[in-house]
Amino acid sequence: MLFLVKVFPEIIIKSRPVRQRFVRQLRKNLRGILQEFDPAVQIRGEWDTIEVDTAVPDPAVLESMLQAMAATPGASVILETEKYPLPEMEGIVDLACRHYEEQLRGKTFAVRCKRAGKHDFKSVDVERIVGSGLNLRTDATGVRLVGPDVTVKLEIRHRDLFIVMRSVPGLGGFPLGCQEGVLSLISGGFDSAVSSYLCIKRGLQTHFCFFNLGGKAHELAVKELALFLWMKYHSSHRVKFVTVPFERVVTEILEKVDNSHMGVVLKRMMLRAADTVASNLHIQALATGESVAQVSSQTLANLAVIDSVSKTLVLRPLSTTDKQEIIDISRRIGTEEFSKNIPEYCAVISNKPTTKAKADRVNWEESKFDFSILDDSINNASYQQITDIELAVSSEVPALAIVDAAAPDDIVIDIRHPVEAERKPLLLPPAMQSREVLAIPFYELRITFERLDRKQRYLLYCDKGMMSRLHAAHLLDEGFNNVAILEMPVLKTNK
């Protein structure tokens, strides 16, 4: 199978050296992501199109490769194609007929051709001749240039012909690795999730900084969200997940700071801590999910006072975005289910917050704050590679059990995202066919698991084993000793 990856248009219009660097980086990123599915995958291309050639025969694996390319920053469109040496015009008609005959039965159609290189014909000539041939040789109901039922897509690149079977929109943006890193302040809500995604899409290597205000349950929810974003959009590059314990900071604010200024002071404390974390990681910018005037702490006056404590550039990708737009984006990128179940811990700290904070007043309020508490929180921050995140469990908790087969009474829980599970339905090996399989998405597992039979052993399954490890560690720490991780050598599907 040959895929054509169209480069994001903004890359093409850059200067030649910059464009070459960006395309090289995109090729490198695609290779790193796709070698997981096919170690022998071939990736080539220099200008505006990258060819991805694979001999993998499994349709489910090919679909996974296609979706992985579509979620790679820098890719604008992915075309599933068949490649042929460029024949004469009649040969083009023959190939188009072979590939599209069934699709055109009883349908209207139009032919669209894109061409690169020097030829003795124009794209419109190909469209006219191929359209006429298909109209005569198939059971199509006719040509319709506007709003056809089927669009026959052809690409001619120098001496090669590509018959396009399917076109899938890509993520767009710039390839990861072409821009510097950013530290995203992630709370797990809609805003910080979408803000992080937009940074990734723009090619920023996005590390995560989480201020823990809600204990282990809050930490787990945010870790699984960050892990989801990384696995889907960012897996070509390793990033850090930093947890800063902030419960004592919040307590100090509640006890020492006037109610109306609690929100502003809390945000300033977070920026101070994020400054230090960013400096430790040699990161030059912070990113937040704030949108102007969405809540009281996000008025221009308050944001100016908040930013004044930061030595690091603060980016706000959502600064002029409406809340409904943010929720719509979260639904499209797959983070909605995570975010709607996470309480807004920051939002409950002030009852009558100020919307026009003054620097002198805020400084006076902070003079009552014991900054050694903030220093302790920063010093006790946990730095982890995103691939290694899991909740620390107490020494009394048994080690995680990892198995490659199920006992007769074991129940398998497929904890993958519903979209992923639908795309690659789980089919257990023959020896495990009789095992019961439950489909419980990981964002519902914490609540659902409490209702399951504690005398029964459950095996958590996900493709890479990372999400299952994270949740198994949490369940063990919560006292559920009836959980293990299922890792099969090869994922089989029923496709």
C-alpha positions in Angstrom: 0.0 0.0 0.0 1.2 3.5 -0.9 0.1 6.5 1.0 0.8 10.1 -0.1 1.2 12.6 2.8 0.5 16.1 1.7 2.6 18.7 3.5 0.8 21.5 5.4 0.6 24.4 2.9 2.3 26.9 5.3 5.4 24.8 5.1 5.5 24.9 1.3 5.6 28.7 1.1 8.6 29.0 3.5 12.1 29.7 2.2 13.8 26.7 0.6 16.2 25.9 3.5 13.3 26.2 6.1 11.0 24.1 3.9 13.6 21.4 3.5 14.2 21.3 7.2 10.5 21.0 8.0 9.9 18.3 5.4 13.0 16.3 6.7 11.7 16.5 10.2 8.2 15.4 9.1 9.7 12.4 7.4 11.7 11.5 10.5 8.6 11.9 12.7 6.5 9.7 10.4 9.2 7.0 10.3 9.4 7.0 14.1 5.7 6.6 14.5 5.1 4.1 11.6 7.9 1.7 12.4 5.9 0.5 15.3 3.4 -0.9 12.8 5.9 -1.9 10.0 9.7 -1.9 10.8 10.4 -2.0 7.0 8.2 1.0 6.1 9.7 3.2 3.3 9.3 7.0 3.6 10.6 9.4 0.9 9.8 12.8 -0.5 11.3 16.2 -0.8 8.9 18.9 -1.9 5.2 19.0 -1.0 4.4 15.3 -0.9 5.9 12.4 1.2 5.4 8.8 0.0 4.8 6.2 2.6 5.2 2.7 1.2 4.3 -0.4 3.2 3.9 -4.1 2.4 1.7 -4.8 5.5 -1.3 -6.8 4.3 -3.5 -6.5 7.4 -6.3 -4.0 6.8 -6.6 -3.2 10.5 -2.9 -2.3 10.7 -3.1 -0.2 7.5 -6.0 1.7 9.0 -4.0 2.3 12.2 -1.1 3.6 10.1 -3.4 5.9 8.2 -4.9 7.3 11.4 -1.5 7.7 12.9 -0.4 9.8 9.9 -3.6 11.9 10.1 -2.7 12.8 13.7 0.9 13.8 12.9 1.6 17.5 13.1 2.7 18.8 9.6 0.5 16.4 7.6 -2.3 18.2 5.7 -4.0 15.3 3.8 -3.3 11.6 3.6 -4.1 9.9 0.3 -4.5 6.1 0.1 -3.3 5.3 -3.5 -2.2 2.8 -6.1 0.9 3.8 -8.0 1.6 2.9 -11.7 4.1 4.0 -14.3 2.4 6.8 -16.3 0.7 5.2 -19.3 -0.8 6.7 -22.4 -4.2 8.4 -22.0 -6.1 5.2 -22.8 -4.1 3.4 -20.1 -5.1 6.0 -17.6 -8.8 5.4 -18.5 -8.3 1.6 -18.1 -6.8 2.0 -14.6 -9.4 4.5 -13.5 -12.1 2.1 -14.7 -10.6 -0.8 -12.9 -10.4 1.0 -9.5 -13.7 3.0 -9.7 -16.1 0.8 -11.7 -18.0 -0.6 -8.7 -18.1 2.8 -6.9 -19.6 4.5 -9.9 -22.5 2.1 -10.4 -25.7 4.2 -10.3 -23.8 7.3 -9.2 -22.9 10.6 -10.7 -19.2 11.5 -10.8 -16.5 14.0 -11.6 -12.8 13.5 -12.4 -10.2 15.6 -10.6 -6.5 15.5 -11.6 -3.5 17.1 -10.0 -0.3 17.2 -12.0 3.4 17.9 -11.3 6.1 17.9 -13.9 6.4 18.4 -17.7 3.8 16.7 -19.9 2.4 17.2 -23.3 -1.1 17.5 -21.9 -2.9 19.5 -19.2 -4.8 18.3 -16.1 -8.1 19.4 -17.7 -7.3 17.1 -20.6 -7.0 14.1 -18.3 -10.2 15.0 -16.6 -12.1 15.4 -19.8 -10.8 12.1 -21.4 -11.0 10.0 -18.3 -14.5 11.3 -17.5 -15.7 10.5 -21.0 -14.2 7.0 -20.8 -15.7 6.3 -17.4 -19.1 7.6 -18.6 -19.1 5.2 -21.5 -17.5 2.1 -19.9 -19.2 2.1 -16.5 -22.8 2.0 -15.2 -22.5 5.6 -13.8 -25.6 7.8 -14.2 -23.5 10.6 -15.6 -21.0 13.4 -15.0 -21.8 16.1 -12.5 -19.1 18.7 -12.0 -20.7 20.3 -9.0 -21.7 18.1 -6.0 -21.0 14.6 -7.6 -21.8 11.4 -5.7 -18.2 10.2 -6.3 -15.0 12.1 -7.1 -12.5 10.2 -9.1 -9.1 11.5 -7.9 -5.9 11.1 -10.0 -2.4 12.5 -9.4 0.3 12.6 -12.0 3.7 13.3 -10.7 6.3 13.4 -13.4 6.3 9.8 -14.9 4.1 8.2 -12.2 0.3 7.9 -12.0 -1.5 7.7 -8.6 -5.1 6.4 -8.4 -6.4 7.9 -5.2 -8.8 5.5 -3.4 -9.3 7.5 -0.2 -8.5 11.0 1.1 -8.3 11.6 4.9 -7.8 15.1 6.4 -4.6 15.5 8.4 -3.8 17.5 11.5 -2.0 20.3 9.7 0.4 22.6 11.6 4.2 22.2 11.8 6.2 19.0 12.5 7.3 18.4 16.0 11.0 19.1 16.4 11.0 22.3 14.3 10.1 24.6 17.1 11.3 24.9 20.7 9.6 23.3 23.7 6.8 24.7 25.7 5.5 23.8 29.2 1.8 23.5 29.2 0.0 24.1 32.5 -2.6 21.3 32.4 -5.4 21.0 34.9 -7.4 18.4 32.9 -10.3 20.7 32.0 -11.5 21.5 28.5 -9.3 24.6 28.2 -5.9 23.3 29.2 -6.5 20.1 27.1 -7.3 22.0 23.9 -4.5 24.5 24.6 -2.0 21.7 24.9 -3.3 20.2 21.6 -3.0 23.5 19.8 0.6 23.8 20.9 1.4 20.3 19.7 -0.3 21.0 16.4 1.9 24.1 15.9 5.0 21.9 16.3 5.8 22.8 19.9 7.3 20.0 21.9 4.8 20.2 24.7 5.7 19.1 28.2 3.1 19.0 30.9 3.0 20.7 34.3 0.2 19.7 36.7 -0.5 21.5 40.0 -2.2 18.9 42.2 -5.1 20.4 44.1 -7.3 17.3 44.4 -5.2 14.3 45.5 -4.5 11.0 43.7 -7.9 10.9 41.8 -7.2 14.3 40.3 -3.6 13.3 39.5 -4.7 10.1 37.8 -7.3 11.9 35.7 -4.8 14.5 34.4 -2.1 11.9 33.8 -4.4 9.8 31.6 -5.4 12.9 29.7 -1.8 13.9 29.1 -0.9 10.4 28.1 -3.8 10.3 25.6 -2.7 13.6 24.0 0.9 12.3 23.8 0.0 8.9 22.4 -2.3 10.3 19.7 -0.5 13.5 18.6 3.0 13.6 20.1 4.5 10.1 20.2 7.3 11.0 17.8 9.0 12.9 20.7 9.5 12.2 24.4 8.3 14.8 26.9 8.1 15.3 30.6 5.1 15.2 32.9 5.8 17.3 36.1 3.5 17.1 39.1 3.8 20.0 41.6 2.0 19.3 45.0 -0.1 22.4 45.6 -2.5 21.5 48.4 -0.5 23.4 51.1 -0.2 26.4 48.8 -4.0 26.5 48.4 -4.4 26.1 52.2 -2.0 29.0 52.8 -3.9 31.2 50.4 -7.3 30.4 52.0 -5.9 31.3 55.4 -3.9 34.4 54.5 -5.3 36.1 51.4 -8.4 38.2 51.1 -11.3 36.3 49.4 -11.5 38.6 46.5 -7.9 38.1 45.5 -7.5 34.4 46.0 -7.8 33.4 42.4 -5.3 36.0 41.1 -2.8 35.0 43.9 -3.2 31.3 43.1 -2.4 31.9 39.4 0.6 34.0 40.3 1.9 31.2 42.5 1.4 28.7 39.7 3.3 30.9 37.3 6.2 31.3 39.8 6.4 27.5 40.2 6.1 27.0 36.4 8.9 29.4 35.9 11.2 27.3 38.0 10.1 24.0 36.3 10.6 25.5 32.8 14.0 26.8 33.8 15.0 23.3 35.1 13.9 21.8 31.8 15.5 24.6 29.7 12.1 25.6 28.3 11.5 29.1 27.1 7.7 29.4 27.1 4.7 28.5 29.2 1.2 27.8 27.8 -2.1 28.1 29.6 -5.7 27.5 28.6 -6.9 30.9 29.6 -9.4 32.8 27.4 -10.0 36.5 27.9 -13.0 37.3 30.2 -14.1 33.6 30.4 -13.8 33.8 34.2 -13.0 36.6 36.6 -9.3 35.9 36.9 -9.0 36.1 33.1 -9.8 39.8 32.5 -7.1 41.8 30.8 -6.4 43.6 34.1 -6.0 40.4 36.0 -4.0 38.6 33.4 -1.5 41.6 33.3 -1.0 41.3 37.1 -0.7 37.6 36.9 1.9 37.7 34.1 4.0 40.3 35.8 5.5 37.6 38.1 6.7 35.4 35.2 10.1 35.6 33.8 9.1 33.2 31.0 7.0 34.0 27.9 3.3 33.0 28.5 1.4 31.7 25.5 -2.4 31.6 25.5 -3.6 29.7 22.4 -7.3 30.1 23.4 -7.1 33.8 24.4 -9.9 34.8 22.0 -11.8 31.5 21.7 -15.4 31.0 22.9 -16.1 28.3 25.4 -18.4 26.3 23.0 -15.7 26.4 20.4 -13.3 25.0 22.9 -15.7 22.2 23.8 -16.3 21.4 20.1 -12.5 21.1 19.6 -12.2 18.8 22.6 -14.9 16.6 21.2 -13.2 16.4 17.8 -9.7 15.6 19.2 -11.0 13.0 21.8 -10.5 14.8 25.1 -14.1 15.7 25.9 -14.8 12.6 27.9 -11.8 13.2 30.1 -12.4 16.8 30.8 -16.1 16.7 31.6 -15.5 14.4 34.5 -12.8 16.6 36.1 -13.9 19.2 38.7 -12.6 22.7 38.2 -10.5 22.9 41.4 -9.2 26.3 40.7 -12.6 27.8 40.2 -14.0 27.2 43.7 -11.4 29.3 45.5 -13.0 32.7 45.5 -16.7 33.6 46.0 -16.5 37.3 45.0 -13.3 37.6 42.9 -11.9 40.9 41.7 -11.9 41.6 38.0 -9.6 44.6 38.2 -6.7 43.6 40.4 -4.1 46.2 41.2 -0.4 45.3 41.5 0.0 47.1 44.8 -2.9 45.4 46.4 -1.9 42.0 45.2 1.6 42.5 46.4 0.3 43.5 49.8 -1.9 40.3 50.0 1.1 38.2 49.0 3.2 39.8 51.8 1.1 37.7 54.2 1.9 34.5 52.3 4.7 32.1 53.6 6.8 31.6 50.5 8.7 28.8 52.0 5.6 26.7 51.4 5.8 27.5 47.7 9.5 26.7 47.7 8.7 23.3 49.3 6.1 22.5 46.7 8.6 23.3 43.9 11.3 21.3 45.5 9.0 18.3 45.9 7.8 18.4 42.3 7.9 15.0 40.5 9.5 14.9 37.1 8.7 11.9 34.9 9.0 10.9 31.3 5.5 10.7 29.8 6.2 7.0 28.9 6.9 6.2 32.5 4.0 8.0 34.3 2.2 6.0 36.9 0.9 6.7 40.3 3.4 5.9 43.1 2.0 3.0 45.2 2.8 2.3 48.8 5.2 -0.4 49.8 2.4 -2.6 51.1 0.8 -2.8 47.7 1.8 -5.9 45.6 3.7 -5.4 42.4 1.8 -5.1 39.1 1.0 -8.5 37.6 1.6 -8.7 33.9 0.3 -11.8 32.1 0.2 -12.9 28.4 -2.7 -15.3 28.9 -5.9 -15.5 30.9 -6.8 -18.1 33.5 -10.1 -19.9 33.0 -12.1 -17.5 35.2 -10.4 -14.3 34.3 -12.4 -11.4 32.7 -10.6 -9.2 30.2 -11.4 -5.4 30.3 -10.7 -3.6 27.1 -10.0 -0.1 28.4 -9.2 1.6 25.0 -11.0 4.7 23.8 -14.2 3.6 22.0 -13.0 5.0 18.7 -9.8 3.0 18.9 -11.7 -0.2 19.9 -14.1 0.2 17.1 -11.3 0.7 14.6 -9.4 -2.4 15.8 -11.9 -4.8 17.6 -10.1 -7.0 20.0 -10.1 -10.7 19.1 -8.4 -12.9 21.8 -6.1 -15.8 20.7 -7.8 -19.1 20.3 -6.8 -20.4 23.7 -8.6 -17.4 25.3 -11.7 -17.2 23.1 -14.0 -18.3 25.9 -13.0 -15.5 28.2 -15.5 -12.8 28.9 -14.5 -9.4 27.6 -15.9 -6.1 29.0 -15.5 -2.8 27.2 -14.9 -0.1 29.8 -13.1 3.0 28.5 -10.3 4.1 30.8 -12.0 7.4 31.6 -14.9 5.4 33.1 -12.8 2.7 34.8 -12.4 4.3 38.2 -16.1 4.6 38.7 -17.1 1.3 37.1 -14.5 -0.9 38.8 -16.0 -0.3 42.2 -19.2 -2.0 41.1 -17.4 -5.2 39.8 -17.1 -8.4 41.8 -14.1 -8.2 44.0 -13.7 -12.0 44.0 -13.1 -12.0 40.3 -9.7 -11.2 38.6 -9.8 -8.6 35.9 -7.1 -8.2 33.2 -6.8 -4.7 31.8 -5.9 -4.4 28.1 -4.8 -1.6 25.9 -2.6 -1.6 22.8 0.7 -0.3 24.2 0.2 -1.3 27.9 0.8 2.2 29.1 -2.8 3.2 30.1 -3.4 -0.2 31.6 -0.3 0.1 33.8 -1.4 3.6 35.0 -4.9 2.4 36.0 -3.8 -0.9 37.4 -1.3 0.9 39.7 -4.1 3.2 40.9 -6.6 0.3 41.5 -4.0 -1.6 43.5 -3.3 1.4 45.6 -7.0 1.7 46.2 -7.1 -1.8 47.6 -8.3 -3.7 44.5 -5.9 -6.7 44.5 -8.0 -8.5 41.8 -6.4 -6.7 38.8 -3.6 -7.5 36.4 -2.4 -6.4 33.0 -2.9 -8.4 29.8 -0.1 -8.0 27.3 -0.5 -10.2 24.2 2.5 -10.6 21.9 0.5 -9.6 18.8 -2.8 -7.8 18.7 -5.2 -9.7 16.6 -8.3 -8.2 15.1 -11.5 -9.6 13.5 -11.0 -7.6 10.3 
